[in-house]
Amino acid sequence: MKHKNLLLVSLIFAISFMSCKGQKTVTNQEKKEVVLNTTQKPNLIIIHTDEHNFRTISAYQKLLPEAQAFVWGKGNNSKTPNIDKLAEEGAIATSYYCASPVCTPSRASLMTGLHPGSTGAPKNGMHIREDIPTFATILRDQGYATSYVGKWHLAGEEKYVFGIKYKAGFDDNRYMMKGGHAPYFSLTKDGAVITGINEKVAAKLPKDEVIHLTDFFTNKALEILERDKNKPFALMLSIPDPHTPDYAKPPYNTMYEDLKIEAPKTMDAKYTAIKPKWAKDQKNNEAIGKKAFKNEKNALKQYFGMVSHIDDSVGRILQFLEDNNLTENTIVIFTSDHGDMFFEHNRRNKGVPYEGSARIPFLIRYPKKIPSGKVINTAYTNVDFTPTILSLMNVKTAAKFQGLDTSDDFTNNKKEVNSDRITYFAKSGGWWASAVSDRYKLVIDKKEKPYLFDLQKDPDELINFYYDAAYAGIAKMMQTELFKQMKMYDEPGLKLNQKYITE
């Protein structure tokens, strides 16, 4: 209270000073608004995509070596000017990983600040526990208007189903959808969703009875923002793209048609022959050979188009904030649940510890606290999200988290933040676990020798340095920390096969 009184006195003095200097006379109402704005709660918008390769965001391309920015051939990638604004006017995290590289466990960790094994949803299709707090339950209890729009995937495997009973703290969950990735919705005459449909079915229906999912959910998010703009709000927009079936609506479907897509370096046969066993597991990911690659090049162009569609949707939201004078006091985050390998290491989709699968975009803008143009290289997972965002919002809670409050990394005055922090992520169910720092990644699997990657020397993740004498100390440090954290958080994969592990 003392600090607030001092601030009030300072503001009144400043206003009086301006009046004495011949400036515009300030009304009592304006004085009241100035004082209120100093204690106003920050708003929160999370824009969350699905199966999104971090390389397709041009803000990341600018930070990567050319060969890594354009693994599909020089210049072959999407451009994202609106998403890039978040990095230019805020911060970008270059070593941000999902808690597990599939939808449900990653989303559950982001919501709760817990590793997947503690959320009740360590595998796809499971339901998040209802007895643990989420960032939304905490913000709701702090007086925030909480809303969720888009794919949820924390309440079973049903598709295009709304009316989810457990809201996880999101008071307005009318547009929370259990799951589904059809590009279009068919609508009733009054605009209600009937079901998801593909582009061929959509083309046969009247235009007012069809809408693309990205447009539908973005429109609903903007309607909610318009409704809640005069009170503290927390909104999560979960866009189901750029997930398979890799279809971009016009005009995005032809935006990148002239690109000459090339096979990534890691598709070369001399590398595929030496892949670890965990990289060959094709249960949920088709192997991509030369013939398949030739037939699927267009899918990548469609993927780039989906990313550009998403980027334009981000632009619509940022423009809304600007038009309503909400930019300064609103935290905007862009992230995803996992990546998409898109031909690297002869893979599609996710589920492996390679960068294209497990590393996710994380960009954040908060003009009041986060300096612009900030690059953070410290390793995080989205288990760190909830404690960090609540701290940024100055929200106190008795809830216990397994993730760390990393907010100081974002708010300090350093333009570039580096540390040797080691964290971990794991395959749901305990098949493998991976310790990761900004430079090194250790993967320990039940049926394979350990793999240690040096992401600086070998960003393509082709060389196993685990048995290299020069890396003995690093391997031991990563391994010790991995098992320490897995034990601390009761990770299901703690009993990994230790046949190959060196002491």
C-alpha positions as CSV (number, residue, x, y, z in Angstrom):
1,M,0.0,0.0,0.0
2,K,2.9,2.4,0.8
3,H,4.3,1.9,-2.7
4,K,0.9,2.6,-4.3
5,N,0.6,5.8,-2.3
6,L,4.1,6.9,-3.3
7,L,3.2,6.2,-6.9
8,L,0.0,8.1,-6.7
9,V,1.8,11.1,-5.2
10,S,4.4,10.9,-8.0
11,L,1.8,10.8,-10.7
12,I,-0.1,13.7,-9.3
13,F,3.1,15.7,-9.0
14,A,3.9,14.9,-12.7
15,I,0.4,15.9,-13.8
16,S,0.6,19.2,-11.8
17,F,4.1,19.8,-13.3
18,M,2.7,19.4,-16.9
19,S,-0.1,21.9,-16.1
20,C,2.4,24.5,-14.8
21,K,4.5,24.1,-17.9
22,G,1.6,25.1,-20.1
23,Q,0.6,21.6,-21.2
24,K,-2.9,20.4,-21.8
25,T,-5.0,20.5,-18.6
26,V,-5.6,17.0,-17.3
27,T,-9.1,16.2,-16.1
28,N,-9.9,14.3,-12.9
29,Q,-11.2,11.4,-15.1
30,E,-7.8,11.2,-16.9
31,K,-6.0,11.3,-13.5
32,K,-8.1,8.4,-12.3
33,E,-7.3,6.4,-15.5
34,V,-3.6,7.0,-15.2
35,V,-3.6,5.7,-11.6
36,L,-5.7,2.7,-12.5
37,N,-3.5,1.8,-15.4
38,T,-0.5,1.4,-13.1
39,T,-2.1,-1.4,-11.2
40,Q,-4.1,-3.0,-14.0
41,K,-3.8,-6.8,-14.3
42,P,-2.0,-7.9,-17.5
43,N,-4.1,-9.7,-20.1
44,L,-2.9,-13.0,-21.6
45,I,-3.3,-14.5,-25.1
46,I,-1.8,-17.8,-26.0
47,I,-1.9,-18.8,-29.7
48,H,-1.1,-22.5,-29.9
49,T,-0.7,-24.5,-33.1
50,D,-0.4,-28.3,-33.7
51,E,2.4,-30.2,-35.2
52,H,4.4,-27.1,-36.0
53,N,8.0,-27.3,-37.2
54,F,9.9,-24.4,-35.6
55,R,12.0,-23.9,-38.8
56,T,8.9,-22.6,-40.7
57,I,8.8,-19.4,-38.6
58,S,11.1,-16.9,-40.2
59,A,12.2,-15.4,-36.9
60,Y,13.9,-18.8,-36.3
61,Q,15.2,-18.9,-39.8
62,K,17.1,-15.6,-39.1
63,L,18.8,-17.2,-36.1
64,L,19.8,-20.5,-37.7
65,P,22.7,-21.3,-40.0
66,E,21.5,-21.3,-43.6
67,A,21.7,-25.1,-43.9
68,Q,19.4,-25.5,-40.8
69,A,17.0,-22.7,-41.8
70,F,16.5,-24.2,-45.2
71,V,16.8,-28.0,-44.8
72,W,14.4,-28.4,-47.8
73,G,16.7,-26.4,-50.2
74,K,18.0,-22.9,-50.2
75,G,15.2,-20.3,-49.6
76,N,12.6,-23.0,-49.3
77,N,10.5,-22.1,-46.3
78,S,7.5,-20.1,-45.2
79,K,7.5,-16.5,-44.1
80,T,5.8,-15.3,-41.0
81,P,5.9,-11.5,-40.6
82,N,3.2,-11.3,-38.0
83,I,4.6,-14.0,-35.7
84,D,8.0,-12.5,-36.2
85,K,6.7,-9.2,-34.5
86,L,6.5,-11.1,-31.2
87,A,10.2,-11.8,-31.4
88,E,11.1,-8.3,-32.7
89,E,9.0,-6.6,-30.0
90,G,9.6,-9.3,-27.3
91,A,11.6,-12.5,-26.9
92,I,12.2,-15.7,-28.8
93,A,13.4,-18.9,-27.1
94,T,15.7,-21.0,-29.2
95,S,15.8,-24.2,-27.1
96,Y,12.2,-24.7,-26.1
97,Y,11.0,-28.4,-26.1
98,C,7.7,-30.1,-25.5
99,A,7.4,-32.4,-22.4
100,S,6.6,-35.3,-24.8
101,P,6.4,-35.0,-28.6
102,V,2.8,-36.0,-29.0
103,C,-0.4,-33.9,-28.6
104,T,-2.0,-34.9,-25.3
105,P,0.9,-35.1,-22.9
106,S,2.5,-31.9,-24.2
107,R,-0.7,-30.0,-23.8
108,A,-1.3,-31.4,-20.3
109,S,2.1,-30.2,-19.2
110,L,1.6,-26.8,-20.6
111,M,-1.7,-26.4,-18.7
112,T,-0.4,-27.7,-15.4
113,G,3.4,-27.1,-15.0
114,L,3.7,-30.9,-14.4
115,H,5.4,-33.6,-16.3
116,P,3.0,-35.8,-18.3
117,G,3.1,-38.7,-15.8
118,S,1.6,-36.4,-13.1
119,T,-1.2,-34.9,-15.2
120,G,-3.3,-38.0,-15.8
121,A,-2.7,-37.7,-19.5
122,P,0.7,-39.2,-20.4
123,K,-0.6,-40.6,-23.7
124,N,-2.8,-39.4,-26.6
125,G,-6.5,-39.6,-26.0
126,M,-6.4,-39.6,-22.2
127,H,-8.2,-37.1,-19.9
128,I,-6.4,-34.5,-17.9
129,R,-6.9,-34.9,-14.1
130,E,-9.6,-32.8,-12.7
131,D,-8.1,-32.5,-9.2
132,I,-5.0,-30.5,-10.1
133,P,-4.8,-26.7,-10.8
134,T,-4.2,-25.3,-14.3
135,F,-3.0,-21.9,-15.1
136,A,-6.6,-21.2,-16.1
137,T,-8.1,-22.3,-12.8
138,I,-5.6,-20.0,-11.0
139,L,-6.3,-17.0,-13.3
140,R,-10.1,-17.6,-13.0
141,D,-9.8,-17.5,-9.2
142,Q,-7.9,-14.2,-9.6
143,G,-10.9,-12.6,-11.4
144,Y,-9.8,-13.2,-15.0
145,A,-12.3,-13.9,-17.8
146,T,-10.9,-17.2,-19.0
147,S,-11.7,-18.6,-22.4
148,Y,-10.5,-21.5,-24.6
149,V,-11.1,-21.7,-28.4
150,G,-10.0,-24.6,-30.6
151,K,-8.5,-28.1,-30.3
152,W,-8.3,-29.4,-26.7
153,H,-7.2,-33.1,-27.0
154,L,-7.4,-33.6,-23.3
155,A,-10.8,-35.2,-23.1
156,G,-10.6,-38.3,-25.3
157,E,-10.2,-39.0,-29.0
158,E,-13.6,-37.9,-30.3
159,K,-13.5,-35.5,-33.3
160,Y,-15.5,-32.2,-33.9
161,V,-17.2,-32.5,-30.5
162,F,-17.9,-29.5,-28.3
163,G,-19.7,-29.1,-25.0
164,I,-16.8,-30.5,-23.0
165,K,-17.9,-30.9,-19.4
166,Y,-14.6,-30.4,-17.5
167,K,-13.5,-26.9,-18.4
168,A,-10.1,-26.9,-16.7
169,G,-10.6,-23.3,-15.5
170,F,-11.8,-21.9,-18.8
171,D,-15.2,-20.4,-18.0
172,D,-16.0,-19.9,-21.6
173,N,-15.3,-23.2,-23.4
174,R,-18.1,-23.1,-25.9
175,Y,-15.6,-23.5,-28.7
176,M,-13.3,-26.0,-27.0
177,M,-13.2,-29.0,-29.5
178,K,-12.2,-32.4,-28.4
179,G,-10.1,-33.0,-31.5
180,G,-10.0,-33.3,-35.3
181,H,-8.0,-31.9,-38.2
182,A,-10.4,-31.7,-41.2
183,P,-9.7,-28.4,-43.0
184,Y,-13.3,-27.2,-43.0
185,F,-16.4,-27.2,-40.8
186,S,-19.8,-27.6,-42.3
187,L,-22.3,-25.2,-40.6
188,T,-26.0,-25.0,-40.1
189,K,-27.9,-22.0,-41.4
190,D,-27.4,-20.2,-38.1
191,G,-23.6,-20.9,-38.1
192,A,-23.4,-23.8,-35.7
193,V,-20.8,-26.5,-36.4
194,I,-22.2,-29.8,-37.8
195,T,-18.9,-31.6,-38.3
196,G,-15.5,-31.5,-40.0
197,I,-15.2,-32.1,-43.7
198,N,-12.5,-32.2,-46.4
199,E,-12.0,-29.8,-49.2
200,K,-13.8,-31.9,-51.8
201,V,-17.0,-32.0,-49.7
202,A,-16.7,-28.3,-48.8
203,A,-16.5,-27.4,-52.5
204,K,-20.0,-28.8,-53.1
205,L,-21.7,-26.8,-50.3
206,P,-22.9,-23.2,-50.3
207,K,-20.2,-20.8,-49.2
208,D,-22.1,-19.6,-46.1
209,E,-22.3,-23.2,-44.9
210,V,-18.6,-23.8,-44.9
211,I,-15.7,-22.3,-43.0
212,H,-12.0,-23.2,-42.6
213,L,-11.2,-24.3,-39.0
214,T,-8.4,-21.7,-38.7
215,D,-10.8,-18.9,-39.7
216,F,-13.6,-20.2,-37.5
217,F,-11.6,-20.4,-34.4
218,T,-9.8,-17.1,-35.0
219,N,-13.2,-15.4,-35.6
220,K,-14.5,-16.8,-32.3
221,A,-11.4,-15.7,-30.4
222,L,-11.8,-12.1,-31.8
223,E,-15.5,-12.1,-30.7
224,I,-14.5,-13.1,-27.2
225,L,-11.8,-10.5,-27.1
226,E,-14.3,-7.8,-28.1
227,R,-16.6,-9.0,-25.3
228,D,-13.9,-9.1,-22.7
229,K,-11.6,-6.2,-23.7
230,N,-12.6,-4.0,-20.8
231,K,-11.7,-6.4,-18.1
232,P,-8.7,-8.7,-17.3
233,F,-8.8,-11.6,-19.7
234,A,-6.9,-14.8,-20.5
235,L,-7.7,-16.5,-23.8
236,M,-6.1,-19.5,-25.4
237,L,-6.6,-20.0,-29.2
238,S,-5.6,-23.5,-30.2
239,I,-5.5,-23.8,-34.0
240,P,-5.5,-27.4,-35.3
241,D,-3.1,-26.6,-38.2
242,P,-0.5,-27.0,-39.6
243,H,-1.2,-30.7,-38.8
244,T,-1.9,-33.4,-41.4
245,P,-3.8,-33.8,-43.8
246,D,-1.6,-30.9,-45.0
247,Y,-4.2,-28.9,-46.9
248,A,-4.0,-25.1,-47.2
249,K,-7.1,-23.3,-48.3
250,P,-7.0,-20.9,-51.3
251,P,-5.0,-18.6,-51.8
252,Y,-2.5,-20.2,-49.4
253,N,-2.6,-23.5,-51.3
254,T,-0.7,-22.0,-54.2
255,M,1.5,-19.5,-52.3
256,Y,4.6,-21.7,-52.4
257,E,3.9,-23.8,-55.5
258,D,7.0,-22.5,-57.3
259,L,9.5,-23.8,-54.7
260,K,11.8,-26.6,-55.8
261,I,11.7,-28.8,-52.7
262,E,14.9,-30.8,-52.0
263,A,15.3,-33.8,-49.8
264,P,16.9,-33.0,-46.4
265,K,20.5,-34.0,-46.0
266,T,19.5,-36.6,-43.4
267,M,17.4,-38.6,-45.9
268,D,20.7,-39.7,-47.6
269,A,21.0,-43.5,-47.5
270,K,24.4,-43.4,-45.8
271,Y,22.8,-41.8,-42.8
272,T,19.6,-43.8,-42.6
273,A,21.5,-47.1,-42.3
274,I,23.0,-46.0,-38.9
275,K,19.9,-44.6,-37.3
276,P,19.1,-45.6,-33.7
277,K,16.2,-48.0,-33.0
278,W,14.0,-45.3,-31.6
279,A,14.3,-43.4,-34.9
280,K,13.1,-46.5,-36.8
281,D,9.9,-47.1,-34.9
282,Q,7.3,-46.4,-37.5
283,K,4.2,-47.4,-35.5
284,N,2.7,-43.9,-35.8
285,N,5.0,-42.4,-38.5
286,E,5.5,-43.6,-42.0
287,A,9.0,-44.1,-43.4
288,I,9.7,-41.7,-46.2
289,G,11.7,-43.2,-49.0
290,K,12.7,-41.5,-52.3
291,K,9.5,-42.5,-54.1
292,A,7.3,-41.3,-51.2
293,F,9.3,-38.1,-51.0
294,K,8.7,-37.4,-54.7
295,N,5.0,-37.9,-54.2
296,E,4.8,-35.8,-51.0
297,K,6.7,-32.7,-51.9
298,N,3.4,-30.9,-52.5
299,A,2.4,-31.7,-48.9
300,L,5.3,-29.5,-47.6
301,K,4.2,-26.6,-49.9
302,Q,0.7,-27.0,-48.4
303,Y,2.2,-27.0,-44.9
304,F,4.0,-23.7,-45.7
305,G,0.7,-22.4,-46.9
306,M,-1.0,-23.4,-43.6
307,V,1.7,-21.6,-41.7
308,S,1.1,-18.4,-43.7
309,H,-2.6,-18.7,-43.0
310,I,-1.9,-19.0,-39.3
311,D,0.4,-16.0,-39.5
312,D,-2.3,-13.9,-41.0
313,S,-4.6,-15.0,-38.2
314,V,-2.0,-13.9,-35.7
315,G,-1.9,-10.5,-37.5
316,R,-5.6,-10.1,-37.1
317,I,-5.3,-10.6,-33.3
318,L,-2.3,-8.2,-33.0
319,Q,-4.2,-5.6,-35.0
320,F,-7.2,-6.0,-32.6
321,L,-5.0,-5.3,-29.6
322,E,-3.5,-2.3,-31.4
323,D,-6.9,-0.9,-32.3
324,N,-8.1,-1.2,-28.8
325,N,-5.0,0.1,-27.0
326,L,-4.4,-3.3,-25.4
327,T,-0.9,-4.0,-26.8
328,E,1.1,-2.6,-23.9
329,N,-0.8,-4.6,-21.2
330,T,-1.3,-7.9,-23.0
331,I,1.1,-10.8,-23.0
332,V,1.0,-12.6,-26.3
333,I,2.6,-16.0,-26.7
334,F,3.0,-18.1,-29.8
335,T,3.9,-21.8,-29.3
336,S,2.9,-25.4,-30.3
337,D,2.5,-28.9,-28.8
338,H,5.2,-30.5,-30.9
339,G,6.9,-30.4,-34.3
340,D,6.8,-32.2,-37.6
341,M,9.8,-34.0,-39.0
342,F,8.8,-33.4,-42.6
343,F,11.2,-35.8,-44.3
344,E,14.2,-35.2,-41.9
345,H,15.7,-38.6,-41.0
346,N,13.2,-40.2,-43.4
347,R,10.4,-39.3,-41.0
348,R,7.0,-37.6,-41.0
349,N,5.1,-36.2,-38.0
350,K,6.5,-36.6,-34.4
351,G,7.2,-39.0,-31.5
352,V,11.0,-38.9,-31.6
353,P,13.6,-36.8,-29.8
354,Y,15.0,-35.2,-32.9
355,E,14.8,-31.4,-33.0
356,G,12.2,-31.3,-35.8
357,S,9.8,-33.3,-33.6
358,A,10.6,-32.2,-30.0
359,R,11.7,-28.6,-30.3
360,I,8.8,-26.2,-30.5
361,P,8.4,-22.5,-31.2
362,F,8.1,-20.1,-28.3
363,L,7.8,-16.4,-28.8
364,I,6.4,-13.9,-26.3
365,R,5.7,-10.2,-26.2
366,Y,4.9,-8.2,-23.1
367,P,6.0,-4.6,-23.6
368,K,5.7,-3.7,-19.9
369,K,8.2,-6.2,-18.8
370,I,10.0,-8.0,-21.6
371,P,12.7,-6.0,-23.5
372,S,12.3,-6.1,-27.3
373,G,14.6,-8.2,-29.5
374,K,15.5,-10.6,-26.8
375,V,17.0,-14.0,-27.6
376,I,16.9,-16.7,-25.0
377,N,19.1,-19.8,-25.6
378,T,18.5,-21.6,-22.2
379,A,16.8,-25.0,-22.5
380,Y,13.2,-25.1,-21.3
381,T,10.3,-27.5,-21.7
382,N,6.6,-26.5,-21.6
383,V,6.5,-27.9,-18.1
384,D,8.0,-24.5,-17.2
385,F,5.2,-22.6,-18.9
386,T,2.6,-22.3,-16.1
387,P,4.9,-21.2,-13.3
388,T,6.7,-18.8,-15.6
389,I,3.6,-17.1,-17.0
390,L,2.0,-16.8,-13.6
391,S,5.1,-15.1,-12.3
392,L,5.2,-12.8,-15.2
393,M,1.6,-11.8,-14.4
394,N,2.5,-11.3,-10.7
395,V,0.0,-14.0,-9.7
396,K,0.6,-15.7,-6.4
397,T,-0.5,-19.3,-5.9
398,A,-0.1,-22.1,-3.4
399,A,-0.1,-24.6,-6.3
400,K,3.0,-26.8,-6.6
401,F,4.8,-27.2,-10.0
402,Q,7.5,-29.4,-11.4
403,G,8.5,-26.8,-13.9
404,L,10.6,-23.8,-13.0
405,D,9.7,-20.2,-12.8
406,T,12.0,-18.8,-15.6
407,S,10.4,-15.4,-15.8
408,D,13.7,-13.6,-14.9
409,D,15.2,-14.8,-18.1
410,F,12.5,-12.9,-20.0
411,T,12.4,-9.7,-17.9
412,N,16.1,-9.0,-17.2
413,N,18.0,-6.5,-19.3
414,K,20.2,-8.9,-21.2
415,K,19.6,-9.0,-24.9
416,E,20.8,-12.6,-25.0
417,V,20.4,-15.1,-22.2
418,N,22.5,-18.2,-22.0
419,S,22.9,-20.9,-19.4
420,D,23.9,-24.5,-19.1
421,R,20.6,-25.6,-17.6
422,I,19.7,-29.2,-18.2
423,T,16.1,-30.3,-18.4
424,Y,14.4,-33.3,-19.9
425,F,11.5,-34.6,-21.9
426,A,10.4,-38.2,-22.6
427,K,8.4,-40.5,-24.8
428,S,5.0,-41.1,-23.2
429,G,5.0,-44.4,-21.4
430,G,8.7,-44.5,-20.8
431,W,10.2,-45.9,-24.0
432,W,13.0,-43.2,-24.0
433,A,14.0,-40.1,-22.1
434,S,16.1,-37.2,-23.3
435,A,18.2,-34.8,-21.2
436,V,18.8,-31.5,-23.1
437,S,20.8,-28.3,-22.6
438,D,21.2,-25.5,-25.1
439,R,24.1,-27.5,-26.8
440,Y,23.8,-31.2,-25.9
441,K,21.1,-33.8,-26.1
442,L,21.3,-37.3,-24.4
443,V,18.8,-39.9,-25.4
444,I,18.5,-43.1,-23.3
445,D,16.2,-45.8,-24.7
446,K,15.0,-49.2,-23.4
447,K,16.3,-51.1,-26.4
448,E,19.2,-49.0,-27.7
449,K,22.6,-47.7,-26.6
450,P,22.7,-44.1,-25.3
451,Y,23.0,-41.4,-27.9
452,L,24.7,-38.0,-27.2
453,F,24.3,-35.3,-29.7
454,D,26.4,-32.1,-29.9
455,L,23.8,-29.7,-31.5
456,Q,26.5,-27.1,-32.1
457,K,29.0,-29.4,-34.0
458,D,26.3,-31.7,-35.4
459,P,23.0,-29.9,-35.8
460,D,21.7,-32.7,-38.1
461,E,21.9,-35.2,-35.1
462,L,23.9,-37.8,-37.1
463,I,26.9,-38.4,-34.8
464,N,26.8,-40.3,-31.5
465,F,29.4,-38.7,-29.2
466,Y,28.5,-40.8,-26.1
467,Y,31.5,-43.1,-26.4
468,D,33.9,-40.3,-27.5
469,A,36.5,-39.9,-24.8
470,A,36.5,-36.1,-25.3
471,Y,32.8,-36.1,-24.3
472,A,33.0,-38.5,-21.3
473,G,32.5,-35.7,-18.7
474,I,29.6,-34.2,-20.7
475,A,27.9,-37.6,-21.1
476,K,28.2,-38.4,-17.4
477,M,26.9,-34.9,-16.4
478,M,23.9,-35.2,-18.7
479,Q,23.2,-38.8,-17.6
480,T,23.4,-38.0,-13.9
481,E,21.1,-35.0,-14.2
482,L,18.6,-36.9,-16.3
483,F,18.2,-39.7,-13.8
484,K,18.2,-37.3,-10.9
485,Q,15.2,-35.4,-12.4
486,M,13.4,-38.5,-13.5
487,K,13.6,-39.8,-10.0
488,M,12.5,-36.5,-8.5
489,Y,9.4,-36.4,-10.7
490,D,8.6,-40.1,-10.6
491,E,9.0,-40.4,-14.3
492,P,7.6,-43.7,-15.7
493,G,10.6,-44.3,-17.8
494,L,13.1,-44.3,-14.9
495,K,13.6,-48.1,-15.3
496,L,15.2,-47.7,-18.7
497,N,17.5,-50.4,-20.0
498,Q,20.9,-49.7,-18.4
499,K,22.7,-52.4,-20.3
500,Y,24.8,-49.9,-22.3
501,I,25.2,-47.1,-19.7
502,T,28.7,-46.3,-18.6
503,E,29.2,-45.3,-15.0
